[in-house]
Amino acid sequence: PPRDAWHAPQYVLLDLPLAIDDAAFMRASAGPGPQHQRLLQLRASAEGLLRHLPQSVPFDQRVALLRGRLQERHEASRGIPPVRLVVRRTHIFEDGLVALSGADWRARFQVVFVDSQGRQEQGQDVGGLFKEFWEKLAETAFNPDYGLFSCTETRLLYPNPQAKAYHASADGLFEFLGLVIGKAIYEGIVVEPCFAPFFLAKLLGRHNSYYDLQTLDPSMFANLERLKAYSGDVADLCCSFVASAADGSEVPLLPDGRNRLVTNDNRFRYIYLLSDYKLNIELKSASAAFLAGFQRLLGDSWVRVFGG
């Protein structure tokens, strides 16, 4: 069907900005009466539409609605004192993490860079230095060499299952990076990281399924496809109900999984459990921490609006 086949009727879409925009809503519905009641019903319908059927609203309009809501939040936070960040160019991530600990992320951040000689660089931050700092921060933290994120074969990022081997406080760092991306959206800054679809699905509250595995691990997916189609006795392959964790250890997929053989009768259960472990369980802690930071500025409901 055409891309707009699921879109709501045009008269609904035309009223949507009025229903979502708090300031416009208050102006149009001032005082009790039929108009006020109509707009209350309109707002309830619009919120239900975005919550349960977001794909019925064109993507561009959802982006415009999000920008409008973020502008409202900017206006509401104008009285918050700015946060001054002094960061060394050689330690952008470490200094940023310390400087932003306990900060109100709705505030305007004013950045002062310190050069390699320990001298503060001249210049007043009117937005450009903050943008540069945020881009460099993301560039450093999301680099796979830093150990927090890994890449798929197509260079898409997802949380490194072995992050805790590189960083003792990995979950705290993932929450911080969720805030970094949330703040970038909040301030309208474009940052470089491109996330894998199965990781984006976690941010939207979705549960990944078997076919998402082809993005994470094409070789494993191909092997499982061959197992599905295998016409011989699967027991001869000597597979058991275990998964190989990122550190090389074996993780049982069922109680006593090491001693439970995969057979023709249970192979589909094995395929489901293995893909669920790799896509959901192994990434659960990092994804939850990242999402907690990401939602702190944007909120859960507006994130899920882009789930369709």
Helices and strands as residue ranges (DSSP letters): H 10-20, H 22-28, H 34-52, G 54-56, H 59-76, E 83-88, G 89-91, H 92-99, E 109-114, H 128-141, G 144-146, E 149-151, E 157-159, H 163-166, H 170-187, H 197-203, G 210-212, H 213-216, H 218-229, G 234-237, E 242-244, E 250-252, G 257-259, H 267-276, I 277-281, H 284-298, H 300-304, G 305-307
